[in-house]
C-alpha cells in the first residue's frame, strides 16, 4: 500500500477539521467516500485536525486502500502535528507514502 508521493497540485482538496476520532470517523469516512466518487484524484488536508485516534487513522487507511483498489489517487497533502505524531508512533508512514525518516523527525 504505497500511494504516489509526488504532489497532486491540481487535485481537488478535501479538508478535515477538528477531531478525527471514534466519534467522527464513520461520518468523516462517508463524506470522504462521497467526495471520492466525484473525483479521480484527491489531496487530503489534515492540517486542521486537532485530535486523531486509531479510528481516525483507520478511516484514512481504509480510504487509501479503497482509492488504490479503484485506481484512484489519494494523498495526505497537509498534516497537523498530531496527525504526524500518530502516524510516526504507529509506524504508518509507508502506508501513506510518507518518508519514514521525515515522520520520525516530526514526531520528536
N, C-alpha and C positions, 0 to 999 in steps of 0.2 A: 504494500500500500504506500506508494510514493507519488504524491501529486507533483506536477511540474513546479519547479522553483522559480522560473522566470516570472517577472511581474505581469499581471494582467491589467495593464494600464487602461485599456479601453473596455474592460469588462464592467458590467453593471455591479454596483456595490450593494451589499446587504449589511445593515448596521444592527448590531446587538448593543443594547444599553442596559445598565443596571445589573441585576443578578442573572446569572445563568446557572441555576441550581435545580434541585429536585422539584422545587415549587414552580419553576417556569420552563423547565426543559421540554416537556411534552408540547406545550403551546409554541415555544420557540422553534422546535423541530418542525411542527406542522407549518408554521409561517415560512420557514426556510424552504421546505419542500414545495410549497405553493409557488414561491419565487423561482425555484429551480425549474419548475415545469415550463415557465415562460422564457427562461434564459439558458443558453448552452454553456455559458461561462459565468462565473461569479467570483467576486473578490469580497471576502468577509472582513468587515471592520469590527474588530473586537476591542478597540481602544477605549471604549466607554464601559466595558464590563468591569463592575466593581467587586463582584464575587463570583467564583466558579467552584463547583464541586464535581464529584465523579459523574453525576447525572448530566451536568453541563458538558463535560468532556465527552461523555458517551454520545450526546446529541451531535457534537461536532464530528466525532469519529464515524458515526453512522452516516452522517451527511457526506463525508468524504468517500466512504465506501460506496454509497448509492450513486454518487456522481461518477465514480470510476466505472461502475457496472453499466451505467447508462451512456458512457462515452462522453461525459461532460467534464468540465474543469472547475474545480473549486479550490480556492487557496485562501490562506489567512493573510490578508493584506496588511492589517494593522492589529497589534495585540497590546493589551494593557499589561502592566507589571504582574498583576495577579494571574492572568492567563499564562504569561511566560513562566511564572513560578510553578504553576500546577503542571504544565507540560514538562518542564525540566524535572520536577520532583518524581513524576511517574515515567520518565524517560520515553516520552511520546513524540519527541521532536521529529524523528524519521517518519512517523505516521502522517505528519502534517507537512513534510518537506522542509523542515527547519534543520539547519546545520546544528548538530549536537553540541559542538564547542560554543556556538553562539548562544544557544539556550541555556547551557550551564553557566556561562558568564552572566547572563541576565538574571539567573536565579541567585547568584551570590552577592 
